[in-house]
Amino acid sequence: MEPIFLTDGRRHLICVPYSRENCFKMAAALDISSHWWHRDHFDVPMRRKSQIETFCVKVSPKQIVLVIRGKLTYDDIVSYVKENPSHVGDRVSHDLRRAAGLC
């Protein structure tokens, strides 16, 4: 299962499946330094916000919290993408787009 990168548009960044290890792998893939880690999420460097968001699905701040707490799963996010295709960044993986029926 390929991780899905999530942002709330306010600089918070996580991924599903959610774990600290997966978040650090995501940060490495996006070339985000580990010093941007804050307890349970990454803060997106302001100067790179728009570039990083192209790799992400935009969700609400509440959804970020629900993922961290284990209340929203990978499948929930795929369903969200199906219902909200305009929230998908231009560079989000083809696998997610296919899973959500967007291509």
CNS distance restraints for C-alpha pairs under 8 A (distance, minus, plus):
assign (resid   2 and name CA) (resid  95 and name CA) 7.81 0.50 0.50
assign (resid   2 and name CA) (resid  96 and name CA) 8.00 0.50 0.50
assign (resid   3 and name CA) (resid  15 and name CA) 6.12 0.50 0.50
assign (resid   3 and name CA) (resid  16 and name CA) 5.41 0.50 0.50
assign (resid   3 and name CA) (resid  17 and name CA) 5.97 0.50 0.50
assign (resid   3 and name CA) (resid  22 and name CA) 7.61 0.50 0.50
assign (resid   3 and name CA) (resid  26 and name CA) 7.92 0.50 0.50
assign (resid   4 and name CA) (resid  15 and name CA) 5.30 0.50 0.50
assign (resid   4 and name CA) (resid  16 and name CA) 5.28 0.50 0.50
assign (resid   4 and name CA) (resid  17 and name CA) 7.36 0.50 0.50
assign (resid   4 and name CA) (resid  56 and name CA) 7.14 0.50 0.50
assign (resid   4 and name CA) (resid  57 and name CA) 7.45 0.50 0.50
assign (resid   4 and name CA) (resid  74 and name CA) 7.76 0.50 0.50
assign (resid   4 and name CA) (resid  96 and name CA) 7.60 0.50 0.50
assign (resid   5 and name CA) (resid  13 and name CA) 7.19 0.50 0.50
assign (resid   5 and name CA) (resid  14 and name CA) 6.02 0.50 0.50
assign (resid   5 and name CA) (resid  15 and name CA) 4.36 0.50 0.50
assign (resid   5 and name CA) (resid  16 and name CA) 6.75 0.50 0.50
assign (resid   5 and name CA) (resid  26 and name CA) 7.29 0.50 0.50
assign (resid   5 and name CA) (resid  55 and name CA) 6.78 0.50 0.50
assign (resid   5 and name CA) (resid  56 and name CA) 4.75 0.50 0.50
assign (resid   5 and name CA) (resid  57 and name CA) 6.27 0.50 0.50
assign (resid   6 and name CA) (resid  13 and name CA) 5.67 0.50 0.50
assign (resid   6 and name CA) (resid  14 and name CA) 5.32 0.50 0.50
assign (resid   6 and name CA) (resid  15 and name CA) 5.42 0.50 0.50
assign (resid   6 and name CA) (resid  16 and name CA) 7.66 0.50 0.50
assign (resid   6 and name CA) (resid  56 and name CA) 5.10 0.50 0.50
assign (resid   6 and name CA) (resid  57 and name CA) 4.94 0.50 0.50
assign (resid   6 and name CA) (resid  58 and name CA) 5.94 0.50 0.50
assign (resid   6 and name CA) (resid  59 and name CA) 6.61 0.50 0.50
assign (resid   6 and name CA) (resid  64 and name CA) 7.53 0.50 0.50
assign (resid   7 and name CA) (resid  11 and name CA) 6.87 0.50 0.50
assign (resid   7 and name CA) (resid  12 and name CA) 5.52 0.50 0.50
assign (resid   7 and name CA) (resid  13 and name CA) 4.62 0.50 0.50
assign (resid   7 and name CA) (resid  14 and name CA) 6.65 0.50 0.50
assign (resid   7 and name CA) (resid  53 and name CA) 6.92 0.50 0.50
assign (resid   7 and name CA) (resid  56 and name CA) 6.18 0.50 0.50
assign (resid   7 and name CA) (resid  57 and name CA) 6.29 0.50 0.50
assign (resid   7 and name CA) (resid  58 and name CA) 5.06 0.50 0.50
assign (resid   7 and name CA) (resid  59 and name CA) 6.06 0.50 0.50
assign (resid   7 and name CA) (resid  60 and name CA) 7.95 0.50 0.50
assign (resid   7 and name CA) (resid  64 and name CA) 7.56 0.50 0.50
assign (resid   8 and name CA) (resid  12 and name CA) 5.84 0.50 0.50
assign (resid   8 and name CA) (resid  13 and name CA) 7.12 0.50 0.50
assign (resid   8 and name CA) (resid  58 and name CA) 5.46 0.50 0.50
assign (resid   8 and name CA) (resid  59 and name CA) 5.00 0.50 0.50
assign (resid   8 and name CA) (resid  60 and name CA) 5.12 0.50 0.50
assign (resid   8 and name CA) (resid  61 and name CA) 5.27 0.50 0.50
assign (resid   8 and name CA) (resid  64 and name CA) 7.02 0.50 0.50
assign (resid   9 and name CA) (resid  53 and name CA) 7.66 0.50 0.50
assign (resid   9 and name CA) (resid  58 and name CA) 6.46 0.50 0.50
assign (resid   9 and name CA) (resid  59 and name CA) 7.71 0.50 0.50
assign (resid  11 and name CA) (resid  43 and name CA) 5.24 0.50 0.50
assign (resid  11 and name CA) (resid  44 and name CA) 4.67 0.50 0.50
assign (resid  11 and name CA) (resid  45 and name CA) 7.30 0.50 0.50
assign (resid  11 and name CA) (resid  46 and name CA) 7.26 0.50 0.50
assign (resid  11 and name CA) (resid  49 and name CA) 6.80 0.50 0.50
assign (resid  12 and name CA) (resid  41 and name CA) 6.52 0.50 0.50
assign (resid  12 and name CA) (resid  42 and name CA) 5.83 0.50 0.50
assign (resid  12 and name CA) (resid  43 and name CA) 4.82 0.50 0.50
assign (resid  12 and name CA) (resid  44 and name CA) 6.14 0.50 0.50
assign (resid  13 and name CA) (resid  41 and name CA) 5.85 0.50 0.50
assign (resid  13 and name CA) (resid  42 and name CA) 5.02 0.50 0.50
assign (resid  13 and name CA) (resid  43 and name CA) 6.06 0.50 0.50
assign (resid  13 and name CA) (resid  44 and name CA) 6.57 0.50 0.50
assign (resid  14 and name CA) (resid  18 and name CA) 7.15 0.50 0.50
assign (resid  14 and name CA) (resid  23 and name CA) 5.87 0.50 0.50
assign (resid  14 and name CA) (resid  26 and name CA) 7.99 0.50 0.50
assign (resid  14 and name CA) (resid  41 and name CA) 5.51 0.50 0.50
assign (resid  14 and name CA) (resid  42 and name CA) 6.47 0.50 0.50
assign (resid  14 and name CA) (resid  64 and name CA) 7.31 0.50 0.50
assign (resid  15 and name CA) (resid  19 and name CA) 7.85 0.50 0.50
assign (resid  15 and name CA) (resid  22 and name CA) 6.95 0.50 0.50
assign (resid  15 and name CA) (resid  23 and name CA) 5.92 0.50 0.50
assign (resid  15 and name CA) (resid  26 and name CA) 7.19 0.50 0.50
assign (resid  16 and name CA) (resid  22 and name CA) 7.86 0.50 0.50
assign (resid  16 and name CA) (resid  67 and name CA) 7.37 0.50 0.50
assign (resid  16 and name CA) (resid  73 and name CA) 7.00 0.50 0.50
assign (resid  16 and name CA) (resid  74 and name CA) 5.55 0.50 0.50
assign (resid  17 and name CA) (resid  22 and name CA) 7.27 0.50 0.50
assign (resid  17 and name CA) (resid  73 and name CA) 6.94 0.50 0.50
assign (resid  17 and name CA) (resid  74 and name CA) 5.74 0.50 0.50
assign (resid  18 and name CA) (resid  22 and name CA) 6.41 0.50 0.50
assign (resid  18 and name CA) (resid  23 and name CA) 7.00 0.50 0.50
assign (resid  18 and name CA) (resid  67 and name CA) 6.81 0.50 0.50
assign (resid  18 and name CA) (resid  68 and name CA) 6.54 0.50 0.50
assign (resid  18 and name CA) (resid  70 and name CA) 7.88 0.50 0.50
assign (resid  19 and name CA) (resid  23 and name CA) 6.16 0.50 0.50
assign (resid  20 and name CA) (resid  24 and name CA) 6.26 0.50 0.50
assign (resid  20 and name CA) (resid  40 and name CA) 7.19 0.50 0.50
assign (resid  21 and name CA) (resid  25 and name CA) 6.32 0.50 0.50
assign (resid  22 and name CA) (resid  26 and name CA) 6.12 0.50 0.50
assign (resid  23 and name CA) (resid  27 and name CA) 6.17 0.50 0.50
assign (resid  23 and name CA) (resid  41 and name CA) 7.41 0.50 0.50
assign (resid  23 and name CA) (resid  42 and name CA) 7.76 0.50 0.50
assign (resid  24 and name CA) (resid  28 and name CA) 6.19 0.50 0.50
assign (resid  24 and name CA) (resid  34 and name CA) 7.31 0.50 0.50
assign (resid  25 and name CA) (resid  29 and name CA) 6.24 0.50 0.50
assign (resid  26 and name CA) (resid  30 and name CA) 6.24 0.50 0.50
assign (resid  27 and name CA) (resid  31 and name CA) 5.83 0.50 0.50
assign (resid  27 and name CA) (resid  32 and name CA) 4.81 0.50 0.50
assign (resid  27 and name CA) (resid  33 and name CA) 6.97 0.50 0.50
assign (resid  27 and name CA) (resid  34 and name CA) 7.38 0.50 0.50
assign (resid  27 and name CA) (resid  42 and name CA) 7.85 0.50 0.50
assign (resid  28 and name CA) (resid  32 and name CA) 5.97 0.50 0.50
assign (resid  28 and name CA) (resid  33 and name CA) 7.42 0.50 0.50
assign (resid  30 and name CA) (resid  52 and name CA) 7.01 0.50 0.50
assign (resid  32 and name CA) (resid  36 and name CA) 7.18 0.50 0.50
assign (resid  32 and name CA) (resid  44 and name CA) 7.79 0.50 0.50
assign (resid  32 and name CA) (resid  45 and name CA) 7.99 0.50 0.50
assign (resid  36 and name CA) (resid  42 and name CA) 5.46 0.50 0.50
assign (resid  36 and name CA) (resid  43 and name CA) 5.43 0.50 0.50
assign (resid  36 and name CA) (resid  44 and name CA) 7.14 0.50 0.50
assign (resid  36 and name CA) (resid  45 and name CA) 7.62 0.50 0.50
assign (resid  37 and name CA) (resid  41 and name CA) 5.85 0.50 0.50
assign (resid  37 and name CA) (resid  42 and name CA) 4.39 0.50 0.50
assign (resid  37 and name CA) (resid  43 and name CA) 6.46 0.50 0.50
assign (resid  38 and name CA) (resid  42 and name CA) 5.83 0.50 0.50
assign (resid  38 and name CA) (resid  43 and name CA) 7.04 0.50 0.50
assign (resid  40 and name CA) (resid  68 and name CA) 7.22 0.50 0.50
assign (resid  44 and name CA) (resid  48 and name CA) 7.00 0.50 0.50
assign (resid  44 and name CA) (resid  49 and name CA) 5.87 0.50 0.50
assign (resid  44 and name CA) (resid  52 and name CA) 7.71 0.50 0.50
assign (resid  45 and name CA) (resid  49 and name CA) 6.09 0.50 0.50
assign (resid  48 and name CA) (resid  52 and name CA) 6.05 0.50 0.50
assign (resid  49 and name CA) (resid  53 and name CA) 6.09 0.50 0.50
assign (resid  50 and name CA) (resid  54 and name CA) 6.75 0.50 0.50
assign (resid  51 and name CA) (resid  55 and name CA) 7.76 0.50 0.50
assign (resid  52 and name CA) (resid  56 and name CA) 7.08 0.50 0.50
assign (resid  53 and name CA) (resid  57 and name CA) 7.52 0.50 0.50
assign (resid  53 and name CA) (resid  58 and name CA) 7.67 0.50 0.50
assign (resid  53 and name CA) (resid  89 and name CA) 6.21 0.50 0.50
assign (resid  54 and name CA) (resid  88 and name CA) 7.77 0.50 0.50
assign (resid  54 and name CA) (resid  89 and name CA) 4.09 0.50 0.50
assign (resid  54 and name CA) (resid  90 and name CA) 5.12 0.50 0.50
assign (resid  54 and name CA) (resid  91 and name CA) 5.19 0.50 0.50
assign (resid  54 and name CA) (resid  92 and name CA) 6.75 0.50 0.50
assign (resid  55 and name CA) (resid  89 and name CA) 5.40 0.50 0.50
assign (resid  55 and name CA) (resid  90 and name CA) 6.78 0.50 0.50
assign (resid  55 and name CA) (resid  91 and name CA) 4.78 0.50 0.50
assign (resid  55 and name CA) (resid  92 and name CA) 4.65 0.50 0.50
assign (resid  55 and name CA) (resid  93 and name CA) 7.66 0.50 0.50
assign (resid  56 and name CA) (resid  88 and name CA) 6.41 0.50 0.50
assign (resid  56 and name CA) (resid  89 and name CA) 5.26 0.50 0.50
assign (resid  56 and name CA) (resid  91 and name CA) 7.66 0.50 0.50
assign (resid  56 and name CA) (resid  92 and name CA) 5.98 0.50 0.50
assign (resid  57 and name CA) (resid  81 and name CA) 7.57 0.50 0.50
assign (resid  57 and name CA) (resid  87 and name CA) 5.62 0.50 0.50
assign (resid  57 and name CA) (resid  88 and name CA) 4.57 0.50 0.50
assign (resid  57 and name CA) (resid  89 and name CA) 5.86 0.50 0.50
assign (resid  57 and name CA) (resid  92 and name CA) 7.45 0.50 0.50
assign (resid  58 and name CA) (resid  87 and name CA) 5.09 0.50 0.50
assign (resid  58 and name CA) (resid  88 and name CA) 6.48 0.50 0.50
assign (resid  58 and name CA) (resid  89 and name CA) 7.61 0.50 0.50
assign (resid  59 and name CA) (resid  63 and name CA) 6.12 0.50 0.50
assign (resid  59 and name CA) (resid  64 and name CA) 7.03 0.50 0.50
assign (resid  59 and name CA) (resid  87 and name CA) 7.41 0.50 0.50
assign (resid  60 and name CA) (resid  64 and name CA) 6.55 0.50 0.50
assign (resid  61 and name CA) (resid  65 and name CA) 6.54 0.50 0.50
assign (resid  62 and name CA) (resid  66 and name CA) 6.25 0.50 0.50
assign (resid  63 and name CA) (resid  67 and name CA) 6.14 0.50 0.50
assign (resid  63 and name CA) (resid  72 and name CA) 7.38 0.50 0.50
assign (resid  64 and name CA) (resid  68 and name CA) 6.34 0.50 0.50
assign (resid  65 and name CA) (resid  69 and name CA) 6.17 0.50 0.50
assign (resid  66 and name CA) (resid  70 and name CA) 6.13 0.50 0.50
assign (resid  66 and name CA) (resid  71 and name CA) 4.92 0.50 0.50
assign (resid  66 and name CA) (resid  72 and name CA) 5.54 0.50 0.50
assign (resid  67 and name CA) (resid  71 and name CA) 5.68 0.50 0.50
assign (resid  67 and name CA) (resid  72 and name CA) 4.69 0.50 0.50
assign (resid  67 and name CA) (resid  73 and name CA) 6.57 0.50 0.50
assign (resid  72 and name CA) (resid  76 and name CA) 5.83 0.50 0.50
assign (resid  72 and name CA) (resid  77 and name CA) 7.24 0.50 0.50
assign (resid  73 and name CA) (resid  77 and name CA) 6.45 0.50 0.50
assign (resid  74 and name CA) (resid  78 and name CA) 6.36 0.50 0.50
assign (resid  75 and name CA) (resid  79 and name CA) 6.22 0.50 0.50
assign (resid  76 and name CA) (resid  80 and name CA) 6.18 0.50 0.50
assign (resid  77 and name CA) (resid  81 and name CA) 6.15 0.50 0.50
assign (resid  78 and name CA) (resid  82 and name CA) 6.37 0.50 0.50
assign (resid  78 and name CA) (resid  96 and name CA) 7.30 0.50 0.50
assign (resid  78 and name CA) (resid  99 and name CA) 7.05 0.50 0.50
assign (resid  78 and name CA) (resid 100 and name CA) 5.68 0.50 0.50
assign (resid  79 and name CA) (resid  83 and name CA) 6.42 0.50 0.50
assign (resid  79 and name CA) (resid 100 and name CA) 6.78 0.50 0.50
assign (resid  80 and name CA) (resid  84 and name CA) 5.94 0.50 0.50
assign (resid  81 and name CA) (resid  85 and name CA) 5.34 0.50 0.50
assign (resid  81 and name CA) (resid  87 and name CA) 7.16 0.50 0.50
assign (resid  81 and name CA) (resid  88 and name CA) 6.95 0.50 0.50
assign (resid  81 and name CA) (resid 100 and name CA) 6.21 0.50 0.50
assign (resid  82 and name CA) (resid 100 and name CA) 4.98 0.50 0.50
assign (resid  82 and name CA) (resid 101 and name CA) 6.74 0.50 0.50
assign (resid  82 and name CA) (resid 102 and name CA) 7.16 0.50 0.50
assign (resid  84 and name CA) (resid  88 and name CA) 7.64 0.50 0.50
assign (resid  85 and name CA) (resid 102 and name CA) 7.39 0.50 0.50
assign (resid  88 and name CA) (resid  92 and name CA) 6.63 0.50 0.50
assign (resid  92 and name CA) (resid  96 and name CA) 7.20 0.50 0.50
assign (resid  92 and name CA) (resid  97 and name CA) 7.50 0.50 0.50
assign (resid  93 and name CA) (resid  97 and name CA) 6.55 0.50 0.50
assign (resid  94 and name CA) (resid  98 and name CA) 6.07 0.50 0.50
assign (resid  95 and name CA) (resid  99 and name CA) 6.09 0.50 0.50
assign (resid  96 and name CA) (resid 100 and name CA) 6.08 0.50 0.50
assign (resid  97 and name CA) (resid 101 and name CA) 6.18 0.50 0.50
assign (resid  97 and name CA) (resid 102 and name CA) 4.96 0.50 0.50
assign (resid  97 and name CA) (resid 103 and name CA) 6.04 0.50 0.50
assign (resid  98 and name CA) (resid 102 and name CA) 5.71 0.50 0.50
assign (resid  98 and name CA) (resid 103 and name CA) 5.32 0.50 0.50
